Amino acid sequence: MKVAEAVGRALAAAGVDHVFGVVGSGNFHLTNAMVAAGARFVAARHEGGAATMADAHARTSGRVTALSVHQGPGLTNALTGITEAAKSRTPLLVLAAEATAQRSNFRIDQAVLAHSVGAVSARVTTAHDAVDQARAALRRARHERRTVLLNLPLEVQSLDVPEGVSLAAVPLPEPERVEPSRKAVADLVRALERSRRPVFVAGRGARTPAARDALCALADRHGALLATSAVARGLFHASPWSLDVSGGFASPLATELIRGADLIVGWGCALNMWTMRHGSLIGPDATVVQIDDDPEALGAHRPIDLGVHGDVERTARRASEAGGERREGYRTPEVRAALTARVRWRDVPYEDESTRERIDPRTLGIALDEILPAERVVGVDSGNFMGYPSAYLSVPDERGFCFTQAFQSIGLGLATTIGAALAQPDRLPVAVLGDGGALMSAVELDTVRRLGLPMVVVVFNDEGYGAEVHHFGPDGFPLDTVTFPETDIAAVARGYGFEAVTVRTRADLKAVADWVTGPRSAPLLVDAKVTREHGAWWLEEAFRGH
């Protein structure tokens, strides 16, 4: 058996059940071996899309997902998606063929490339050790939540595995979870007992049902309100004490209540400039606590009063086990009434600026939220429009929202939703894009249609890069470089086999309701011509420091 086949079979046996990519000569045998061993291969039309699909699938499924690419250009094409995954600490295994011959046109320093974007580099070096080296790379991706680039030199792939090398299926052990120290738990409990207005902010490290349940129980005991970072949106959807998202997308009421907290506890949450609005959400007298299983994350983005090195679920349970009297805390009748009435963006009054030609993006978001089934998984691209779906489209839980925006690239939203959809096949996938990101990634519309995904793709179309238009336009700078002629994106979608509708008014959305009714035999694209007179409310915050 050749090394390429042995590595592919070993990775599938170890639990890698989805691999995304574009196949060329260098990764042909490896990919086919994984398929033969039971993994599902999802062919994208571009490696950039494949990388983001794999990233989103890993985030939504909670399992390590693989990306398979050709040597050289296959890897460089995928680099933006790999960078996003690395910055987000996604457990992603990148399987990259590697040309090592000095005169090969495909040769680049792939290890340096990985290091430069924050990924971990590994390499298969010998036929005897290849399987063990591949398993080690997979183990690191899973146990350390890292994006790992496993380089597979062409000359090693073609070697025969020596007799006596074990090729037995070996599943990976479960990662060990960090137990917090007793002192740290005691310090956390004291902070909670002193607090009158505690707020919990949960992030990526809290995105499991078990962690959610543990946090809700602890919050119930101490009267804490519940919020999330953008990547964990939906975690507390069922709680009447949920503030939804903290930071740039927070509603006015959520912002007010977080600023009023005397204790903010970040659970697996970076408390970075976005989640805390450059620190403006932290009151001058508030105590800040951070819990994370990575000690380097504690205090990385801002000063904290207490750092707890520990797994989120275990830390919350240990704090609950400490007992103590149940307290009202921030959960007063007045706060409960306010949350019921106006914590959602759709409950915030606004002046509808829709015309006969263009629909207000707020009106569009509210209408889509009413029309589309509640059991959905939403993927969002970047741009001026981004806050509208993030604020106005509700999601059922933490698996219902996939936000690939650590690197702040546009063009990832469609691939994000494809990957998330394959991890949640029982939900309606909803991709929300700007026109810039939609046209940048349009080739993956073919992937949606080919896979038979019953997806809704919504394009907030303002015929330009709206973030730049509204950031630079008020100062009188020319905008020719960031505005474009009208494009019939609905016609583009029809060319890929989609049903499509152009929306200018709320009445035009009847076509979306009709599609939802069924039979949904083809995916649907909504080319929504949105008003473009103003920048989004979160835009100024997003551009601070730019």
N, C-alpha and C positions, 0 to 999 in steps of 0.2 A: 504494500500500500504506500502511495506517495504521501509526502508530508502534507500537501494541500488537502488531500482527502482526510487524512487522519486528524488534522486540526479542525476541519469543518465538522466532522462527526463528533469529536470530543466536545466542542463548544455546544452543539445541539444537545448532547447527552447531559451536559452540565446545566441545562435549563434555558438556553437562548432559543426562544421559540419564534422570534420575528427578526428578520434581517431585511433592511432596506438598501437600495443601491442602484447603480448602473453597472452592468457587467461588461468587462472588456477581457482581453486575453489574460491579463495578469491576475484577475480574481475569478475567472470562469470556473475552474475546478473546485476551488474552495467553496464558492457559493453553491454550486450544484451538490457538493457533499453535504452541506447543511440542509438543503432541501431533501435530499435522500434520507437524511436522518430524522426528518419530521418537522424541521423549521419551515415557517412560511416566508417565502421571498416576495417582497413587494418592489416591483420595478418602477422607479420614477423616470421622468423624462430628462432630469438634470440632477447632477450630484448635489447641488445646493438644496434642491427640494428634498432629495432623499435624506440628507443629513438632518434637516428640520423635522421631517416625518419621524425619523428614528428618535430624535430628542423628545418630541411630543408624545410618542408612544411610550417611551420609558417613564416620563413624568406621570402620564395618566394611568398606566398599568401598574406602576410601582415595581417593575422588573427591569433588569438589564436588557437593553435592546442593542442589536448590532447594525452597523453600517458597513457595507462592502463597496470598495472603490478600487479603480485601476491605479496603477502607479503614476506618479507625476501629475498630469492634468486632472485625473480623476479626484485626487486628493485636493489639489488647489481649488477646483471647482466647488468642493464641499466645505471650504475653509470657513466661510461666514457662519454656516450652521454649526460647525464644530466649535467655533469660538463661542457662540451663544450657549451651547451645551456646557462647555468648560466653565464659563463664567457663572452658570446656574448650578454647578455641581450636579449635573445630570449623570446618572450611572449609564454611560454609553460606551460601547466597545466598537472602535473604529478599526476595521480590518482593511489594511492598505497594502496592496502589492508594492514592492520596492525594487527599483532598478539600482544596482550598486556598481555596475561597470562604469568606469570613469568617462568613457566616451559616449555613453548612452544619452540620447536626447531626453530621455525620461528621468534622468538622474537629478534629484534635488536632495537637500539635506532634510529628510522628512522628520527626523528627531528634533532638529532645531525648530522646524516649522511648528511642531506640536508644542514645544516649550514656549514659543513666542506667544501663543494664544492661551496659555494656561492649562493645556492638556498634559497628561502624563504620557511619556513615550516608553514603549517596550519593543523588543525585537525577538523574533524566532531566529536562532543562530545555528542550530545543528539538528540533524534528523533525529538523533537520540533524545534530545531534550525538547523538541518542538511542542509536543502535546503538553508537557508540564509547563512550559513557558506560556503557552496560550491559556491554560487554566489559571496560572498566576495572574495574568493580565485581567482575566475575567473576575477573579477574586478581588483584585484591587478596585476595579470599577464598582463592584457591588458593595464591598465592605467599607470602602472609603468614600462612596458616592462621588466618583471622579470619572471624567471623560478620559479614556485610555486609548491611545493610538498604538495598535499592535502592527508593527512593520513586518512584512512577510517577503523577504528577498526572493526574487524569482528563482535563483539557483538553488536555494534551500527548499522551496516548494516542490521542486521536481525530483528531489532525492527520495530514495526508498527508506522507509522506516525500518531500522534493524530488527531482526527477530529478537524476541524477549522483552521488547518494550511494551508495557501494558497499555492496551487501548480500551480497557473496560470502562463502562459508563460510570462516571463519578459525579454525582450531584454536589453542588456547592453547599457547604454548611451555612446555616443562618448566621448573619452578622451578630456579633456580640454588642449588646446595648450598654451604654455607659451608666453605671449606678452613681448617683450623686452622693457626696459625702454627707454624713449626718449633720455636721456643722453648717454646711451650705443650706441644707433643708431647714434647719432650725432658724438660720438667718432670714430665709425667705418667709417662713411662717411669721416671724416677728414683724417683718415689713408689712405683711398682709394684715396682721392684727392691729397695727398702728394706723392703717389706712382707713379713711372714711369714704374715699371716692376712687377705688381701684379700677383700672382698665387693663385687660389682657389683650395683647396683640400677637396673634399666632401667624407664623410664617411657614416656609417650605418644610422645616423640620417637624411640623405638627400635622402634616397632611395625611393622617391615618384615622380611621374610625376610632381606634383604641385611644389615640392621643386626644382626639376631640372629646370623647366621653370623659376621660380623666380631667381635662381642662374644664368642661362644663360642671362636673361635680365639685371641683375646687372653687370655681367661680360662684356656684350656688351657695357654698358655705360662707364665703367672704363678701358676697354682694358685688361682684365685679361685673362690669360691662365687657362685651366680647367684640373684638375687631380682628381683622386679618390684614396681612400685606396683600398686594395684588395677586401674587402667585398662589395664595391660599384662599382666594375668594370662594365663598360658598360653604366654608367649613362649618359655620354656625348658622346656616340658613334657617334651620328649624327653631332656633332659640328666639323667644320674644325680647331678649336682651342683647340681640346682635346689632352692632353699629355698621355692619358690612365692612367696607374697605377703609383702612386708615391711609392717609396720605393724599396724593394728588387727585384721586377719584372720590375722596370722602365728601359726603353731602354736608351742607351747612350745619345741620344738627350734630352729625357725627364729629365734625371739626370742633364745634363748641364743647361737646362733652369730653372729648379727648383732651382738649386744652384745659378743661376744668379738673382733670384727674390730679390727685395728690400722689398716686403711685401708678407707674406704667411698667408692666411686666412683658418683655418680649420673649415669646416661646418659640425657639427655633427660627427667630426672625432677626434680620440684620440691623433693624432700626436705622436704616440708611437715610440718605437725604430725601429719597422719594417717599418712603413710608412715614417719615416724620416731618416732611416738608421743610427740609433743611433745619430741623430742630424747632420750628415754630409751633408744632403741636405739643411740645413739652413745656408745661407751665414753669415759671421761675422757681417755685418751691417744690416741684414734683421730684419724688424719688424714682430712679430708673434702675430696673433690674433686668438682667438678660440671662436666659437659660439656653445652652447650646451644647451639643455633644462634641463640638470642635472647639478646643480651648482657644485657638487662634481667632475665632469669631468674636469672642467676648471683648467688648469695647473697641472693636475694629473701626467702627464708623463714628462713634461718639463716646464721650466719657459716661461711665455708668457708676452707680453707687454700690451695686452688688452683682457679681458674675457667678453663675452656677454652672459648673461643668457636669453635664448629665443629659441623659435621654429625656425628651419632653414628657412622654407618658409616665416614665418611672418617677421623675421628679414631681410631677403633679400628684401622682398617687401617694408618694411618700409624704408630701405636704398635707394631703387630705387625711392620711392615717394619723397625723399628729393631733387630730381632733380639734377641740375648741368649740366655743359657742357659735351658732349660726348668726350672722350679722346682716343687717339690711344693706350697709355699705352704700353703693351708688344706685341701688335698685329701689328708689322711692316711687310712690304712686305718681308723682309729677313727672319723673323721668319715663316711667312706663307709658303714661299718656302721650308724652311727646314722641316717643319712639313709634308708637302705634300710628300717630297722625302724620309724621313728617320726616322719618329717617330715610325713606326712599327718595331718590331723585325725582321719580315720577310724581311725588306728592308736593314737590316744590313748585310754587306758581311761576309761570313764565309767560311772556308775550309771544304768541305763535307768529313767527315771521314768514310763514309759508306764503307763496304766491301761486299763480296759475302755472308757472314754469318750474318752480323749485320748492321742495318740501323742507321744512325746518327739521334738522337732524334730531331734535328732541321729540318732535311729533312722530317722526319715523321710528325712533327707538321704542317709544311707548306703544305704538300700534303693532310693531313686530312682536313685542313682548306678549301682547294679548293674542295675536294670531298663532304664533308658533307653539307647539306642544311644550309643556313644562319640562318633560324629560328630555333634556338637550345637553349637548356638549358644545361649548362656544370657544372658537379660536379667534383671536384678534390680531390684526396687523398693527403697524405703527403709523403715526401721522396725526395731523390736526384733529381728525375725526375720532381718534382712538378712545377717548373718554366716554363717548356716547354709548356705544355698546357695552363698555365695561361698567357703566353706571345704570343704564336703563334696561338691559337684558338680564333678567334674573336667572340664576342657575340653581339646580337642586342640591348640590353638595360640592365638596372640594374637587371631585372628578369631573365636574361639569364646566370648568373654566380652565383653559390652557393659555398661558401668557408668556410667550417666548420673547421677552423684551429686555433682558439683562444687557445685551449689546446694542440695543436700540436701533436695530436694522429694520428697514422696510422690506417688504417682499417675502416675509416669512409666514404670514397669516394663513394662506391657503394650505401650504404644506403642513403647518401646525395642526390644522383642523383634520387633515387626512390622517395623520398619525394618531391623533386623539380619537378619531372616529373608529379606527381599527381596534383600539383598546377598549372602546365602549360601543360595541355593535348594536346594543339595544336602545340607543338614544339617537335622536335626530341631530346630526352634525350641522352646525351653523358657523360658517366662516364669514367674518366681517372685515372688509378691506377698504382702503382708500383706492382711488383710481390709479395712483402711482404704483402702489404695491400690487394691485390686481394685474396691471399690464406687465410689471416686472416678473410676475410668476405665472402668467397665463398658460404657459406650456403644461403646467400640472392640472389644468382643467381636463386634459386628456386622461390623466391618472384617475381623477374622480369618476369620469364616465366609464373608463375601462374596468375599474373595480366594482362598478355598480352601486356606488354609495348614494343613498338618498339625501344628498346634501343640499342645503340652501346656502348660496354664496350671495352676500349682500355687499354691494359696492357703494360707499358714500362718495359720490362723484362730484368734485368741485373743479375738475379740469386743471389741476395743478398740485404742486407740493404745498398744501395749505399751511403747514407749520411755518415754512419759510416765507410764504406770502404775508402772513399776519405778523411774523416777527420783524421782518425787514421793511414791509410796505409802509407802516406809519412814519418811518424816517425818510421816506421819499426815494429810497433806492429803486433802481429799475428792476422789474420783475419778469423780464422776458425769459430768463433762464429757468424759471420755476413755474411758468404757466404754459398751457398747451391748448391746441385747438380741440374742439369737441370730438370725442371718439365714441362710436356706437359700440359700447362694450357688450350690450345685449346681443348684437349681431355676431361679435367675436365668439361669445358663448354658444350661440346656436351652431356655429361652425364646428364646435367640439362635441355636439350632440346634446347640449343642454336645452331645456325649456328656458325661456327668458322673457322678462318683462321690464319695460322702462317705467319708472315711477317718478312722477312730478307732483302729484297730489295724493292725499290720503285715499281718495276713491280708487286710485290705480292699484292699491294694495289688495283689492278684491281678488286679483289674479293669484296672489300669494295664498290667500285663504282657500281658493279653489284647489290649488296644488296640494295644500295640506290635507284637504278632504280626501284626496287620492285620485288615481292609484299610485302616484309618485314613481312612475315608470322611468323617468329620467330626472337627473338633478336639475335644480332651479337656480338661475342667476337673476338677481334683482339689481338693475342698473338705476340707482336712486340719484336723481339730480338734486343735490342738496343746496340749501342757501349757503352763501359764502362771504357774507358781509363782515363777519366777526370771527376772531380767533376763539377757540374753545376755552372754557374757564380754567383749565389746568395748564394751558400753554405757557403762560408767563412763568409758572412754577417750574415747568419742564426745562425752560431755557435759562433759568438762573445759573450763572456761572459759565454760560456759553459765550 
